Amino acid sequence: MKAIGAILAVFLAGALVLPSQPSRAQSTPSGVRVAQAEPTQPPVRRIPRLRIYPNYEPAPEVYPRYFPGPNAVRECNATYVQEYRPSGTVIVPRMHCFWRPG
């Protein structure tokens, strides 16, 4: 088996190293035009379409979340209070509102 492998290797090496005919470079005849690829344009990017669906949620509710009545009146009390902060004590306005029947 080793002898057959060695003979086969020598034969393939000889076939690759010693060509039977001299090689010639092919050239195009002067009358033949060579076809060249045209420059391709980059593919056109399509903008993805977004489907917009209407929002059927009810309108956002405003505080208070209950119905105070058709003649309700909103009353607000405004005062100033002291707040203790790292920079020092400051006076800030505070407002408290409520609904009363009108």
C-alpha positions as CSV (number, residue, x, y, z in Angstrom):
1,M,0.0,0.0,0.0
2,K,2.8,2.4,0.8
3,A,4.5,1.7,-2.5
4,I,1.3,2.5,-4.5
5,G,0.8,5.7,-2.5
6,A,4.4,6.8,-3.2
7,I,4.1,6.1,-6.9
8,L,0.8,8.0,-7.1
9,A,2.4,11.0,-5.2
10,V,5.4,11.0,-7.6
11,F,3.1,10.8,-10.6
12,L,0.9,13.8,-9.4
13,A,3.9,15.9,-8.6
14,G,5.4,15.3,-12.1
15,A,2.0,16.1,-13.7
16,L,1.9,19.4,-11.9
17,V,5.5,20.4,-12.3
18,L,6.1,19.4,-16.0
19,P,3.2,20.5,-18.2
20,S,2.9,18.7,-21.5
21,Q,2.5,21.9,-23.6
22,P,3.8,25.4,-22.9
23,S,1.1,27.6,-21.6
24,R,0.1,30.8,-23.4
25,A,-1.7,33.7,-22.0
26,Q,-5.0,34.4,-23.7
27,S,-5.5,37.9,-25.1
28,T,-8.6,39.4,-26.6
29,P,-8.6,40.2,-30.3
30,S,-8.6,43.8,-31.1
31,G,-12.1,43.7,-32.6
32,V,-13.7,42.1,-29.5
33,R,-15.1,44.4,-26.8
34,V,-14.8,43.2,-23.3
35,A,-18.1,43.3,-21.4
36,Q,-17.7,45.1,-18.1
37,A,-20.1,45.3,-15.3
38,E,-21.9,48.6,-15.0
39,P,-21.6,50.4,-11.7
40,T,-24.6,49.4,-9.7
41,Q,-26.5,52.0,-7.8
42,P,-27.0,51.4,-4.1
43,P,-30.5,50.0,-3.3
44,V,-33.1,52.6,-2.6
45,R,-33.9,52.7,1.1
46,R,-37.6,52.6,1.7
47,I,-38.9,54.5,4.7
48,P,-40.9,52.1,6.9
49,R,-44.6,52.9,7.0
50,L,-46.0,53.4,10.4
51,R,-49.7,52.7,11.0
52,I,-51.3,55.2,13.3
53,Y,-54.4,53.9,15.1
54,P,-56.7,56.3,16.9
55,N,-56.7,56.2,20.7
56,Y,-60.2,55.4,21.9
57,E,-59.3,55.9,25.6
58,P,-61.5,58.4,27.4
59,A,-60.2,61.9,28.0
60,P,-57.9,62.1,31.1
61,E,-59.8,62.9,34.2
62,V,-59.0,65.9,36.3
63,Y,-58.8,65.9,40.1
64,P,-61.2,65.3,41.8
65,R,-62.2,62.0,40.2
66,Y,-65.8,62.2,41.4
67,F,-68.5,64.5,40.0
68,P,-69.0,67.2,42.6
69,G,-72.4,68.3,41.1
70,P,-73.6,70.7,38.5
71,N,-73.4,73.8,40.8
72,A,-70.3,72.9,42.7
73,V,-67.9,75.7,43.7
74,R,-64.1,75.2,44.2
75,E,-62.7,77.0,47.3
76,C,-59.0,77.4,47.9
77,N,-57.1,78.5,51.0
78,A,-53.6,79.9,50.4
79,T,-51.1,80.2,53.2
80,Y,-47.3,80.6,53.6
81,V,-45.4,77.9,55.5
82,Q,-41.8,77.5,56.5
83,E,-39.7,74.8,54.9
84,Y,-36.4,73.7,56.4
85,R,-33.8,73.1,53.6
86,P,-30.1,72.5,53.7
87,S,-29.5,76.0,52.5
88,G,-31.6,77.4,55.2
89,T,-35.2,78.1,56.2
90,V,-37.4,79.5,53.4
91,I,-41.1,80.6,53.3
92,V,-43.1,79.0,50.5
93,P,-46.8,79.4,49.4
94,R,-49.1,76.4,49.9
95,M,-52.6,76.1,48.5
96,H,-55.4,73.7,49.6
97,C,-58.5,73.4,47.5
98,F,-61.8,71.6,47.9
99,W,-65.2,71.4,46.3
100,R,-68.3,72.5,48.0
101,P,-71.9,72.4,46.8
102,G,-73.1,75.7,45.2
